Amino acid sequence: MLVGEGDFVAWRSKGTGTQLGPMGPFPATGRRMSITIIGMHRFENGKIAETWTSWDNVAALAQLGLMP
């Protein structure tokens, strides 16, 4: 989903995957996770100048069995 106004475009998406490699200090678990990601782009001269994103890291780590 995309919503834009002026120089900004906000978006929301869902990502799924299997952790096959290390993620920061956490070793690969081989488990799957599904997260919702939200973000915003700021455009300048027709190109993305800045991007901000956010997702629930604790929920993602819990799905991988790395958080209680």
PQR file with spaces between the fields and no chain letter, atoms N, CA, C, O and H, PARSE charges and radii, in Angstrom:
ATOM       1  N    MET     1       0.838   -1.157    0.000 -0.4000 1.5000
ATOM       2  CA   MET     1       0.000    0.000    0.000 -0.0000 2.0000
ATOM       3  C    MET     1       0.895    1.235    0.000  0.5500 1.7000
ATOM       4  O    MET     1       1.880    1.287    0.736 -0.5500 1.4000
ATOM       5  N    LEU     2       0.561    2.220   -0.815 -0.4000 1.5000
ATOM       6  CA   LEU     2       1.298    3.476   -0.893 -0.0000 2.0000
ATOM       7  C    LEU     2       0.349    4.650   -0.715  0.5500 1.7000
ATOM       8  O    LEU     2      -0.779    4.626   -1.208 -0.5500 1.4000
ATOM       9  H    LEU     2      -0.239    2.178   -1.413  0.4000 1.0000
ATOM      10  N    VAL     3       0.807    5.675   -0.012 -0.4000 1.5000
ATOM      11  CA   VAL     3       0.060    6.915    0.138 -0.0000 2.0000
ATOM      12  C    VAL     3       1.072    8.040   -0.017  0.5500 1.7000
ATOM      13  O    VAL     3       2.097    8.060    0.664 -0.5500 1.4000
ATOM      14  H    VAL     3       1.723    5.695    0.388  0.4000 1.0000
ATOM      15  N    GLY     4       0.780    8.979   -0.917 -0.4000 1.5000
ATOM      16  CA   GLY     4       1.728   10.048   -1.148 -0.0000 2.0000
ATOM      17  C    GLY     4       1.108   11.426   -1.042  0.5500 1.7000
ATOM      18  O    GLY     4      -0.074   11.625   -1.321 -0.5500 1.4000
ATOM      19  H    GLY     4      -0.053    8.963   -1.470  0.4000 1.0000
ATOM      20  N    GLU     5       1.938   12.373   -0.632 -0.4000 1.5000
ATOM      21  CA   GLU     5       1.532   13.770   -0.598 -0.0000 2.0000
ATOM      22  C    GLU     5       2.790   14.626   -0.654  0.5500 1.7000
ATOM      23  O    GLU     5       3.715   14.433    0.134 -0.5500 1.4000
ATOM      24  H    GLU     5       2.898   12.212   -0.405  0.4000 1.0000
ATOM      25  N    GLY     6       2.818   15.564   -1.581 -0.4000 1.5000
ATOM      26  CA   GLY     6       3.995   16.426   -1.716 -0.0000 2.0000
ATOM      27  C    GLY     6       5.221   15.601   -2.057  0.5500 1.7000
ATOM      28  O    GLY     6       5.203   14.818   -3.007 -0.5500 1.4000
ATOM      29  H    GLY     6       2.066   15.720   -2.222  0.4000 1.0000
ATOM      30  N    ASP     7       6.274   15.771   -1.293 -0.4000 1.5000
ATOM      31  CA   ASP     7       7.539   15.058   -1.527 -0.0000 2.0000
ATOM      32  C    ASP     7       7.639   13.744   -0.758  0.5500 1.7000
ATOM      33  O    ASP     7       8.696   13.113   -0.747 -0.5500 1.4000
ATOM      34  H    ASP     7       6.289   16.407   -0.522  0.4000 1.0000
ATOM      35  N    PHE     8       6.546   13.325   -0.116 -0.4000 1.5000
ATOM      36  CA   PHE     8       6.589   12.146    0.742 -0.0000 2.0000
ATOM      37  C    PHE     8       5.679   11.032    0.241  0.5500 1.7000
ATOM      38  O    PHE     8       4.588   11.283   -0.270 -0.5500 1.4000
ATOM      39  H    PHE     8       5.687   13.837   -0.125  0.4000 1.0000
ATOM      40  N    VAL     9       6.154    9.784    0.400 -0.4000 1.5000
ATOM      41  CA   VAL     9       5.348    8.596    0.115 -0.0000 2.0000
ATOM      42  C    VAL     9       5.486    7.663    1.309  0.5500 1.7000
ATOM      43  O    VAL     9       6.595    7.271    1.672 -0.5500 1.4000
ATOM      44  H    VAL     9       7.040    9.581    0.816  0.4000 1.0000
ATOM      45  N    ALA    10       4.359    7.308    1.919 -0.4000 1.5000
ATOM      46  CA   ALA    10       4.342    6.358    3.033 -0.0000 2.0000
ATOM      47  C    ALA    10       3.914    4.999    2.496  0.5500 1.7000
ATOM      48  O    ALA    10       3.104    4.922    1.572 -0.5500 1.4000
ATOM      49  H    ALA    10       3.458    7.627    1.624  0.4000 1.0000
ATOM      50  N    TRP    11       4.450    3.938    3.065 -0.4000 1.5000
ATOM      51  CA   TRP    11       4.126    2.600    2.590 -0.0000 2.0000
ATOM      52  C    TRP    11       4.066    1.615    3.754  0.5500 1.7000
ATOM      53  O    TRP    11       4.631    1.835    4.825 -0.5500 1.4000
ATOM      54  H    TRP    11       5.108    4.001    3.815  0.4000 1.0000
ATOM      55  N    ARG    12       3.362    0.533    3.496 -0.4000 1.5000
ATOM      56  CA   ARG    12       3.235   -0.570    4.459 -0.0000 2.0000
ATOM      57  C    ARG    12       3.359   -1.857    3.669  0.5500 1.7000
ATOM      58  O    ARG    12       2.756   -2.000    2.606 -0.5500 1.4000
ATOM      59  H    ARG    12       2.903    0.355    2.626  0.4000 1.0000
ATOM      60  N    SER    13       4.142   -2.794    4.188 -0.4000 1.5000
ATOM      61  CA   SER    13       4.295   -4.073    3.497 -0.0000 2.0000
ATOM      62  C    SER    13       4.495   -5.181    4.515  0.5500 1.7000
ATOM      63  O    SER    13       4.730   -4.922    5.695 -0.5500 1.4000
ATOM      64  H    SER    13       4.631   -2.678    5.052  0.4000 1.0000
ATOM      65  N    LYS    14       4.401   -6.403    4.051 -0.4000 1.5000
ATOM      66  CA   LYS    14       4.604   -7.567    4.901 -0.0000 2.0000
ATOM      67  C    LYS    14       5.772   -8.353    4.330  0.5500 1.7000
ATOM      68  O    LYS    14       5.858   -8.573    3.122 -0.5500 1.4000
ATOM      69  H    LYS    14       4.211   -6.613    3.092  0.4000 1.0000
ATOM      70  N    GLY    15       6.655   -8.768    5.198 -0.4000 1.5000
ATOM      71  CA   GLY    15       7.799   -9.571    4.776 -0.0000 2.0000
ATOM      72  C    GLY    15       7.803  -10.898    5.494  0.5500 1.7000
ATOM      73  O    GLY    15       7.495  -10.969    6.683 -0.5500 1.4000
ATOM      74  H    GLY    15       6.585   -8.590    6.180  0.4000 1.0000
ATOM      75  N    THR    16       8.149  -11.943    4.782 -0.4000 1.5000
ATOM      76  CA   THR    16       8.277  -13.274    5.383 -0.0000 2.0000
ATOM      77  C    THR    16       9.590  -13.883    4.933  0.5500 1.7000
ATOM      78  O    THR    16      10.096  -13.564    3.858 -0.5500 1.4000
ATOM      79  H    THR    16       8.399  -11.885    3.815  0.4000 1.0000
ATOM      80  N    GLY    17      10.128  -14.744    5.745 -0.4000 1.5000
ATOM      81  CA   GLY    17      11.368  -15.399    5.356 -0.0000 2.0000
ATOM      82  C    GLY    17      11.844  -16.380    6.395  0.5500 1.7000
ATOM      83  O    GLY    17      11.262  -16.510    7.473 -0.5500 1.4000
ATOM      84  H    GLY    17       9.716  -15.002    6.619  0.4000 1.0000
ATOM      85  N    THR    18      12.907  -17.065    6.053 -0.4000 1.5000
ATOM      86  CA   THR    18      13.546  -18.031    6.936 -0.0000 2.0000
ATOM      87  C    THR    18      14.923  -17.509    7.292  0.5500 1.7000
ATOM      88  O    THR    18      15.682  -17.123    6.403 -0.5500 1.4000
ATOM      89  H    THR    18      13.379  -16.959    5.178  0.4000 1.0000
ATOM      90  N    GLN    19      15.259  -17.487    8.564 -0.4000 1.5000
ATOM      91  CA   GLN    19      16.552  -16.996    9.009 -0.0000 2.0000
ATOM      92  C    GLN    19      17.604  -18.075    8.798  0.5500 1.7000
ATOM      93  O    GLN    19      17.725  -19.003    9.598 -0.5500 1.4000
ATOM      94  H    GLN    19      14.642  -17.801    9.286  0.4000 1.0000
ATOM      95  N    LEU    20      18.355  -17.947    7.725 -0.4000 1.5000
ATOM      96  CA   LEU    20      19.373  -18.938    7.380 -0.0000 2.0000
ATOM      97  C    LEU    20      20.784  -18.493    7.745  0.5500 1.7000
ATOM      98  O    LEU    20      21.717  -19.295    7.715 -0.5500 1.4000
ATOM      99  H    LEU    20      18.257  -17.194    7.075  0.4000 1.0000
ATOM     100  N    GLY    21      20.939  -17.236    8.084 -0.4000 1.5000
ATOM     101  CA   GLY    21      22.252  -16.709    8.458 -0.0000 2.0000
ATOM     102  C    GLY    21      22.134  -15.886    9.718  0.5500 1.7000
ATOM     103  O    GLY    21      21.029  -15.657   10.210 -0.5500 1.4000
ATOM     104  H    GLY    21      20.181  -16.584    8.109  0.4000 1.0000
ATOM     105  N    PRO    22      23.269  -15.435   10.252 -0.5600 1.5000
ATOM     106  CA   PRO    22      23.234  -14.634   11.470  0.2800 2.0000
ATOM     107  C    PRO    22      22.525  -13.302   11.237  0.5500 1.7000
ATOM     108  O    PRO    22      22.553  -12.750   10.137 -0.5500 1.4000
ATOM     109  N    MET    23      21.896  -12.801   12.287 -0.4000 1.5000
ATOM     110  CA   MET    23      21.212  -11.510   12.256 -0.0000 2.0000
ATOM     111  C    MET    23      21.729  -10.732   13.456  0.5500 1.7000
ATOM     112  O    MET    23      21.270  -10.936   14.580 -0.5500 1.4000
ATOM     113  H    MET    23      21.874  -13.249   13.181  0.4000 1.0000
ATOM     114  N    GLY    24      22.687   -9.840   13.215 -0.4000 1.5000
ATOM     115  CA   GLY    24      23.352   -9.160   14.322 -0.0000 2.0000
ATOM     116  C    GLY    24      24.065  -10.191   15.177  0.5500 1.7000
ATOM     117  O    GLY    24      24.815  -11.016   14.653 -0.5500 1.4000
ATOM     118  H    GLY    24      23.060   -9.675   12.302  0.4000 1.0000
ATOM     119  N    PRO    25      23.845  -10.159   16.489 -0.5600 1.5000
ATOM     120  CA   PRO    25      24.536  -11.113   17.363  0.2800 2.0000
ATOM     121  C    PRO    25      23.865  -12.488   17.436  0.5500 1.7000
ATOM     122  O    PRO    25      24.362  -13.383   18.120 -0.5500 1.4000
ATOM     123  N    PHE    26      22.736  -12.661   16.733 -0.4000 1.5000
ATOM     124  CA   PHE    26      21.968  -13.900   16.834 -0.0000 2.0000
ATOM     125  C    PHE    26      22.337  -14.877   15.725  0.5500 1.7000
ATOM     126  O    PHE    26      22.363  -14.498   14.554 -0.5500 1.4000
ATOM     127  H    PHE    26      22.332  -11.934   16.177  0.4000 1.0000
ATOM     128  N    PRO    27      22.622  -16.133   16.078 -0.5600 1.5000
ATOM     129  CA   PRO    27      22.950  -17.137   15.066  0.2800 2.0000
ATOM     130  C    PRO    27      21.707  -17.546   14.272  0.5500 1.7000
ATOM     131  O    PRO    27      20.578  -17.297   14.693 -0.5500 1.4000
ATOM     132  N    ALA    28      21.929  -18.165   13.138 -0.4000 1.5000
ATOM     133  CA   ALA    28      20.822  -18.665   12.311 -0.0000 2.0000
ATOM     134  C    ALA    28      19.996  -19.677   13.098  0.5500 1.7000
ATOM     135  O    ALA    28      20.539  -20.503   13.833 -0.5500 1.4000
ATOM     136  H    ALA    28      22.846  -18.368   12.796  0.4000 1.0000
ATOM     137  N    THR    29      18.671  -19.600   12.933 -0.4000 1.5000
ATOM     138  CA   THR    29      17.780  -20.526   13.638 -0.0000 2.0000
ATOM     139  C    THR    29      17.090  -21.499   12.690  0.5500 1.7000
ATOM     140  O    THR    29      16.621  -22.553   13.118 -0.5500 1.4000
ATOM     141  H    THR    29      18.230  -18.930   12.336  0.4000 1.0000
ATOM     142  N    GLY    30      17.025  -21.154   11.410 -0.4000 1.5000
ATOM     143  CA   GLY    30      16.292  -21.978   10.452 -0.0000 2.0000
ATOM     144  C    GLY    30      14.786  -21.818   10.586  0.5500 1.7000
ATOM     145  O    GLY    30      14.033  -22.522    9.912 -0.5500 1.4000
ATOM     146  H    GLY    30      17.406  -20.297   11.062  0.4000 1.0000
ATOM     147  N    ARG    31      14.330  -20.912   11.439 -0.4000 1.5000
ATOM     148  CA   ARG    31      12.895  -20.691   11.649 -0.0000 2.0000
ATOM     149  C    ARG    31      12.380  -19.592   10.724  0.5500 1.7000
ATOM     150  O    ARG    31      13.130  -18.735   10.258 -0.5500 1.4000
ATOM     151  H    ARG    31      14.941  -20.340   11.986  0.4000 1.0000
ATOM     152  N    ARG    32      11.059  -19.650   10.476 -0.4000 1.5000
ATOM     153  CA   ARG    32      10.408  -18.636    9.638 -0.0000 2.0000
ATOM     154  C    ARG    32       9.830  -17.528   10.501  0.5500 1.7000
ATOM     155  O    ARG    32       9.482  -17.735   11.663 -0.5500 1.4000
ATOM     156  H    ARG    32      10.449  -20.346   10.855  0.4000 1.0000
ATOM     157  N    MET    33       9.738  -16.345    9.901 -0.4000 1.5000
ATOM     158  CA   MET    33       9.085  -15.234   10.585 -0.0000 2.0000
ATOM     159  C    MET    33       8.316  -14.411    9.565  0.5500 1.7000
ATOM     160  O    MET    33       8.582  -14.470    8.364 -0.5500 1.4000
ATOM     161  H    MET    33      10.021  -16.177    8.957  0.4000 1.0000
ATOM     162  N    SER    34       7.365  -13.648   10.062 -0.4000 1.5000
ATOM     163  CA   SER    34       6.548  -12.779    9.230 -0.0000 2.0000
ATOM     164  C    SER    34       6.397  -11.454    9.981  0.5500 1.7000
ATOM     165  O    SER    34       5.961  -11.437   11.131 -0.5500 1.4000
ATOM     166  H    SER    34       7.149  -13.600   11.038  0.4000 1.0000
ATOM     167  N    ILE    35       6.760  -10.340    9.327 -0.4000 1.5000
ATOM     168  CA   ILE    35       6.680   -9.040    9.982 -0.0000 2.0000
ATOM     169  C    ILE    35       6.000   -8.019    9.074  0.5500 1.7000
ATOM     170  O    ILE    35       6.045   -8.127    7.848 -0.5500 1.4000
ATOM     171  H    ILE    35       7.115  -10.353    8.392  0.4000 1.0000
ATOM     172  N    THR    36       5.378   -7.039    9.693 -0.4000 1.5000
ATOM     173  CA   THR    36       4.809   -5.909    8.981 -0.0000 2.0000
ATOM     174  C    THR    36       5.805   -4.763    9.087  0.5500 1.7000
ATOM     175  O    THR    36       6.304   -4.460   10.171 -0.5500 1.4000
ATOM     176  H    THR    36       5.341   -6.952   10.688  0.4000 1.0000
ATOM     177  N    ILE    37       6.086   -4.135    7.964 -0.4000 1.5000
ATOM     178  CA   ILE    37       7.055   -3.049    7.906 -0.0000 2.0000
ATOM     179  C    ILE    37       6.332   -1.791    7.417  0.5500 1.7000
ATOM     180  O    ILE    37       5.554   -1.841    6.465 -0.5500 1.4000
ATOM     181  H    ILE    37       5.680   -4.381    7.084  0.4000 1.0000
ATOM     182  N    ILE    38       6.599   -0.662    8.083 -0.4000 1.5000
ATOM     183  CA   ILE    38       6.063    0.606    7.609 -0.0000 2.0000
ATOM     184  C    ILE    38       7.244    1.526    7.304  0.5500 1.7000
ATOM     185  O    ILE    38       8.303    1.415    7.920 -0.5500 1.4000
ATOM     186  H    ILE    38       7.231   -0.621    8.857  0.4000 1.0000
ATOM     187  N    GLY    39       7.053    2.421    6.362 -0.4000 1.5000
ATOM     188  CA   GLY    39       8.138    3.316    6.021 -0.0000 2.0000
ATOM     189  C    GLY    39       7.666    4.562    5.318  0.5500 1.7000
ATOM     190  O    GLY    39       6.498    4.694    4.951 -0.5500 1.4000
ATOM     191  H    GLY    39       6.193    2.511    5.861  0.4000 1.0000
ATOM     192  N    MET    40       8.604    5.477    5.137 -0.4000 1.5000
ATOM     193  CA   MET    40       8.319    6.712    4.425 -0.0000 2.0000
ATOM     194  C    MET    40       9.557    7.093    3.624  0.5500 1.7000
ATOM     195  O    MET    40      10.684    7.014    4.113 -0.5500 1.4000
ATOM     196  H    MET    40       9.552    5.370    5.435  0.4000 1.0000
ATOM     197  N    HIS    41       9.322    7.509    2.378 -0.4000 1.5000
ATOM     198  CA   HIS    41      10.386    8.037    1.527 -0.0000 2.0000
ATOM     199  C    HIS    41      10.153    9.533    1.352  0.5500 1.7000
ATOM     200  O    HIS    41       9.014    9.990    1.258 -0.5500 1.4000
ATOM     201  H    HIS    41       8.407    7.573    1.980  0.4000 1.0000
ATOM     202  N    ARG    42      11.244   10.283    1.310 -0.4000 1.5000
ATOM     203  CA   ARG    42      11.183   11.685    0.920 -0.0000 2.0000
ATOM     204  C    ARG    42      11.915   11.812   -0.408  0.5500 1.7000
ATOM     205  O    ARG    42      13.056   11.371   -0.539 -0.5500 1.4000
ATOM     206  H    ARG    42      12.170    9.912    1.386  0.4000 1.0000
ATOM     207  N    PHE    43      11.256   12.413   -1.388 -0.4000 1.5000
ATOM     208  CA   PHE    43      11.822   12.564   -2.721 -0.0000 2.0000
ATOM     209  C    PHE    43      12.376   13.960   -2.934  0.5500 1.7000
ATOM     210  O    PHE    43      11.845   14.944   -2.419 -0.5500 1.4000
ATOM     211  H    PHE    43      10.329   12.771   -1.281  0.4000 1.0000
ATOM     212  N    GLU    44      13.456   14.026   -3.704 -0.4000 1.5000
ATOM     213  CA   GLU    44      14.070   15.290   -4.081 -0.0000 2.0000
ATOM     214  C    GLU    44      14.585   15.141   -5.509  0.5500 1.7000
ATOM     215  O    GLU    44      15.363   14.232   -5.799 -0.5500 1.4000
ATOM     216  H    GLU    44      13.887   13.227   -4.122  0.4000 1.0000
ATOM     217  N    ASN    45      14.163   16.012   -6.379 -0.4000 1.5000
ATOM     218  CA   ASN    45      14.559   15.951   -7.795 -0.0000 2.0000
ATOM     219  C    ASN    45      14.222   14.599   -8.426  0.5500 1.7000
ATOM     220  O    ASN    45      14.990   14.080   -9.236 -0.5500 1.4000
ATOM     221  H    ASN    45      13.532   16.750   -6.144  0.4000 1.0000
ATOM     222  N    GLY    46      13.074   14.030   -8.054 -0.4000 1.5000
ATOM     223  CA   GLY    46      12.626   12.782   -8.645 -0.0000 2.0000
ATOM     224  C    GLY    46      13.311   11.529   -8.129  0.5500 1.7000
ATOM     225  O    GLY    46      13.078   10.441   -8.656 -0.5500 1.4000
ATOM     226  H    GLY    46      12.450   14.451   -7.396  0.4000 1.0000
ATOM     227  N    LYS    47      14.149   11.658   -7.109 -0.4000 1.5000
ATOM     228  CA   LYS    47      14.851   10.500   -6.544 -0.0000 2.0000
ATOM     229  C    LYS    47      14.613   10.435   -5.037  0.5500 1.7000
ATOM     230  O    LYS    47      14.338   11.450   -4.397 -0.5500 1.4000
ATOM     231  H    LYS    47      14.337   12.541   -6.680  0.4000 1.0000
ATOM     232  N    ILE    48      14.720    9.241   -4.487 -0.4000 1.5000
ATOM     233  CA   ILE    48      14.574    9.085   -3.033 -0.0000 2.0000
ATOM     234  C    ILE    48      15.776    9.738   -2.357  0.5500 1.7000
ATOM     235  O    ILE    48      16.922    9.370   -2.615 -0.5500 1.4000
ATOM     236  H    ILE    48      14.943    8.417   -5.008  0.4000 1.0000
ATOM     237  N    ALA    49      15.501   10.712   -1.488 -0.4000 1.5000
ATOM     238  CA   ALA    49      16.558   11.417   -0.762 -0.0000 2.0000
ATOM     239  C    ALA    49      16.738   10.864    0.652  0.5500 1.7000
ATOM     240  O    ALA    49      17.852   10.844    1.177 -0.5500 1.4000
ATOM     241  H    ALA    49      14.571   11.011   -1.278  0.4000 1.0000
ATOM     242  N    GLU    50      15.642   10.414    1.267 -0.4000 1.5000
ATOM     243  CA   GLU    50      15.687    9.851    2.621 -0.0000 2.0000
ATOM     244  C    GLU    50      14.637    8.757    2.744  0.5500 1.7000
ATOM     245  O    GLU    50      13.604    8.790    2.075 -0.5500 1.4000
ATOM     246  H    GLU    50      14.737   10.430    0.841  0.4000 1.0000
ATOM     247  N    THR    51      14.915    7.791    3.606 -0.4000 1.5000
ATOM     248  CA   THR    51      13.966    6.716    3.897 -0.0000 2.0000
ATOM     249  C    THR    51      13.980    6.438    5.390  0.5500 1.7000
ATOM     250  O    THR    51      15.040    6.382    6.013 -0.5500 1.4000
ATOM     251  H    THR    51      15.754    7.764    4.150  0.4000 1.0000
ATOM     252  N    TRP    52      12.798    6.267    5.955 -0.4000 1.5000
ATOM     253  CA   TRP    52      12.644    5.872    7.353 -0.0000 2.0000
ATOM     254  C    TRP    52      11.805    4.602    7.370  0.5500 1.7000
ATOM     255  O    TRP    52      10.819    4.511    6.639 -0.5500 1.4000
ATOM     256  H    TRP    52      11.936    6.312    5.449  0.4000 1.0000
ATOM     257  N    THR    53      12.177    3.610    8.197 -0.4000 1.5000
ATOM     258  CA   THR    53      11.406    2.376    8.310 -0.0000 2.0000
ATOM     259  C    THR    53      11.246    1.988    9.777  0.5500 1.7000
ATOM     260  O    THR    53      12.013    2.416   10.639 -0.5500 1.4000
ATOM     261  H    THR    53      12.978    3.684    8.791  0.4000 1.0000
ATOM     262  N    SER    54      10.227    1.167   10.036 -0.4000 1.5000
ATOM     263  CA   SER    54       9.990    0.684   11.395 -0.0000 2.0000
ATOM     264  C    SER    54       9.304   -0.671   11.339  0.5500 1.7000
ATOM     265  O    SER    54       8.464   -0.920   10.474 -0.5500 1.4000
ATOM     266  H    SER    54       9.604    0.820    9.335  0.4000 1.0000
ATOM     267  N    TRP    55       9.668   -1.538   12.265 -0.4000 1.5000
ATOM     268  CA   TRP    55       9.014   -2.829   12.431 -0.0000 2.0000
ATOM     269  C    TRP    55       9.217   -3.271   13.872  0.5500 1.7000
ATOM     270  O    TRP    55      10.035   -2.699   14.591 -0.5500 1.4000
ATOM     271  H    TRP    55      10.350   -1.335   12.968  0.4000 1.0000
ATOM     272  N    ASP    56       8.482   -4.278   14.290 -0.4000 1.5000
ATOM     273  CA   ASP    56       8.533   -4.763   15.667 -0.0000 2.0000
ATOM     274  C    ASP    56       9.648   -5.810   15.789  0.5500 1.7000
ATOM     275  O    ASP    56       9.439   -6.990   15.509 -0.5500 1.4000
ATOM     276  H    ASP    56       7.817   -4.743   13.706  0.4000 1.0000
ATOM     277  N    ASN    57      10.826   -5.359   16.211 -0.4000 1.5000
ATOM     278  CA   ASN    57      11.978   -6.255   16.342 -0.0000 2.0000
ATOM     279  C    ASN    57      11.758   -7.356   17.373  0.5500 1.7000
ATOM     280  O    ASN    57      12.170   -8.496   17.164 -0.5500 1.4000
ATOM     281  H    ASN    57      10.996   -4.400   16.439  0.4000 1.0000
ATOM     282  N    VAL    58      11.114   -7.020   18.479 -0.4000 1.5000
ATOM     283  CA   VAL    58      10.900   -8.012   19.537 -0.0000 2.0000
ATOM     284  C    VAL    58       9.983   -9.132   19.042  0.5500 1.7000
ATOM     285  O    VAL    58      10.233  -10.304   19.322 -0.5500 1.4000
ATOM     286  H    VAL    58      10.779   -6.093   18.649  0.4000 1.0000
ATOM     287  N    ALA    59       8.923   -8.779   18.306 -0.4000 1.5000
ATOM     288  CA   ALA    59       8.024   -9.807   17.757 -0.0000 2.0000
ATOM     289  C    ALA    59       8.755  -10.695   16.760  0.5500 1.7000
ATOM     290  O    ALA    59       8.538  -11.906   16.727 -0.5500 1.4000
ATOM     291  H    ALA    59       8.720   -7.826   18.078  0.4000 1.0000
ATOM     292  N    ALA    60       9.625  -10.091   15.942 -0.4000 1.5000
ATOM     293  CA   ALA    60      10.391  -10.880   14.972 -0.0000 2.0000
ATOM     294  C    ALA    60      11.330  -11.858   15.699  0.5500 1.7000
ATOM     295  O    ALA    60      11.397  -13.034   15.343 -0.5500 1.4000
ATOM     296  H    ALA    60       9.800   -9.107   15.968  0.4000 1.0000
ATOM     297  N    LEU    61      12.043  -11.374   16.704 -0.4000 1.5000
ATOM     298  CA   LEU    61      12.949  -12.241   17.456 -0.0000 2.0000
ATOM     299  C    LEU    61      12.197  -13.337   18.207  0.5500 1.7000
ATOM     300  O    LEU    61      12.697  -14.454   18.336 -0.5500 1.4000
ATOM     301  H    LEU    61      11.988  -10.418   16.993  0.4000 1.0000
ATOM     302  N    ALA    62      11.000  -13.026   18.702 -0.4000 1.5000
ATOM     303  CA   ALA    62      10.203  -14.038   19.397 -0.0000 2.0000
ATOM     304  C    ALA    62       9.786  -15.144   18.424  0.5500 1.7000
ATOM     305  O    ALA    62       9.785  -16.319   18.791 -0.5500 1.4000
ATOM     306  H    ALA    62      10.594  -12.118   18.597  0.4000 1.0000
ATOM     307  N    GLN    63       9.429  -14.777   17.182 -0.4000 1.5000
ATOM     308  CA   GLN    63       9.056  -15.798   16.191 -0.0000 2.0000
ATOM     309  C    GLN    63      10.222  -16.714   15.866  0.5500 1.7000
ATOM     310  O    GLN    63      10.035  -17.881   15.519 -0.5500 1.4000
ATOM     311  H    GLN    63       9.430  -13.823   16.884  0.4000 1.0000
ATOM     312  N    LEU    64      11.441  -16.167   15.982 -0.4000 1.5000
ATOM     313  CA   LEU    64      12.639  -16.973   15.717 -0.0000 2.0000
ATOM     314  C    LEU    64      13.111  -17.757   16.937  0.5500 1.7000
ATOM     315  O    LEU    64      14.100  -18.488   16.870 -0.5500 1.4000
ATOM     316  H    LEU    64      11.593  -15.220   16.264  0.4000 1.0000
ATOM     317  N    GLY    65      12.395  -17.601   18.056 -0.4000 1.5000
ATOM     318  CA   GLY    65      12.754  -18.316   19.281 -0.0000 2.0000
ATOM     319  C    GLY    65      13.923  -17.685   20.010  0.5500 1.7000
ATOM     320  O    GLY    65      14.564  -18.334   20.837 -0.5500 1.4000
ATOM     321  H    GLY    65      11.592  -17.008   18.110  0.4000 1.0000
ATOM     322  N    LEU    66      14.209  -16.416   19.710 -0.4000 1.5000
ATOM     323  CA   LEU    66      15.362  -15.739   20.312 -0.0000 2.0000
ATOM     324  C    LEU    66      14.980  -14.811   21.463  0.5500 1.7000
ATOM     325  O    LEU    66      15.848  -14.256   22.136 -0.5500 1.4000
ATOM     326  H    LEU    66      13.688  -15.889   19.038  0.4000 1.0000
ATOM     327  N    MET    67      13.673  -14.645   21.683 -0.4000 1.5000
ATOM     328  CA   MET    67      13.174  -13.829   22.801 -0.0000 2.0000
ATOM     329  C    MET    67      12.056  -14.625   23.474  0.5500 1.7000
ATOM     330  O    MET    67      11.350  -15.388   22.815 -0.5500 1.4000
ATOM     331  H    MET    67      12.967  -15.096   21.136  0.4000 1.0000
ATOM     332  N    PRO    68      11.898  -14.448   24.773 -0.5600 1.5000
ATOM     333  CA   PRO    68      10.819  -15.172   25.458  0.2800 2.0000
ATOM     334  C    PRO    68       9.433  -14.675   25.048  0.5500 1.7000
ATOM     335  O    PRO    68       8.425  -15.185   25.537 -0.5500 1.4000
